Amino acid sequence: MLLVLFMAPLSAASDDLRDLLQNRVDRGKAVGMVAGVVDAGGRNVIGCGRIAKDGAEAPGGNTVFEIGSVTKVFTSLLLADMVERGEVRLDTPVAELLPKSVKVPSRNGRQITLLDLSMQSSGLPRIPGNLRPADFMNPYADYTADKLYAFLSGFTLARDPGEKYEYSNLGAGLLGHALALKAGITYEQLVHRRILEPLGMTSTSVTLSEDQKKRLAAGYSATLRPMKNWDFDALAGCGALRSTVNDMLRFLAANLELTDSPLRPAMRRMRSIRKPTGASDLDIAMAWHIFTKFDHDVVWHNGGTIGYHSFVGFDPAAKKGVVILCNSFYAIEDIGMHTLDSRYPAAMLQ
């Protein structure tokens, strides 16, 4: 079943995107997928497949998906906004925002700063060594602040903070936790007040309302087995958000400055700092990754939980953004990059 919703005329590029989505659904890579494109001419939303295997409803712009690590962009935007407000500095050691009893590791006199956490260069591992979930299908649900503090207090850094890019869910989660402590509210409350409410993102949250639960796409593995939804405690800043294509298009429009936003200075700040990752043509900004190929930049982040995959990206020069949400753990980055620039390949599956 195919559903197409649009607010601007569909172009050949939109037809190409629709064909790619339908191909992945037809080949059993996803149960349902929704993509949205925004540029100066308007917005297109295209949905393919179904919200659930046992249902007939097609996904659309208001269908809710877990967006996983795309949450990290929101966490770093909180940091940039708090810097703009004078509440913290980029070089503030994260230890200053945590309880004094926590011994945050340092090396050679170099402390882990808030910027290190945002730039994925803290020296902390991808996941904490004491992550031993009661339910491996929902691994972050019972990872509490006490467990986080215990890990930090006993961990030894193998390299200096800021020395090297090394992707870390732990680092991004720690950043969100520390900023929430600074603000004196929960991470979810902080995201709502500082980002979601100003941008009118009414269908994005950590905790789903009853209405959002009705619009939630069921999650599936890469082989389309039903999967549990993920919950987060202390590390919410690394992957706890759920959202819709329509809300993410609002977010992209603000980043592209197609719409006005009080977060414009913070969004600009996020992209003003960048370092090489060590991978070809790939830099890291504050949370955002930046591909530089074909003589221009593509700013992006992806996300994956056990039952969902997401891609959000934009081309600042072309003023074009793309979001793709999928209710299976299947990589969709090629479709996102291809939609932003057709020179990035995205093959039709046979």
Beta strands, then each sheet from edge to edge (+ up, - down):
strand 1: 2-6
strand 2: 32-39
strand 3: 42-49
strand 4: 65-66
strand 5: 106-107
strand 6: 110-111
strand 7: 219-220
strand 8: 226-227
strand 9: 242-243
strand 10: 275-276
strand 11: 282-284
strand 12: 289-293
strand 13: 296-305
strand 14: 308-315
strand 15: 320-326
sheet 1: 1+ 3- 2+ 15- 14+ 13- 12+ 11- 10+
sheet 2: 4+ 9-
sheet 3: 5+ 6-
sheet 4: 7+ 8-
end
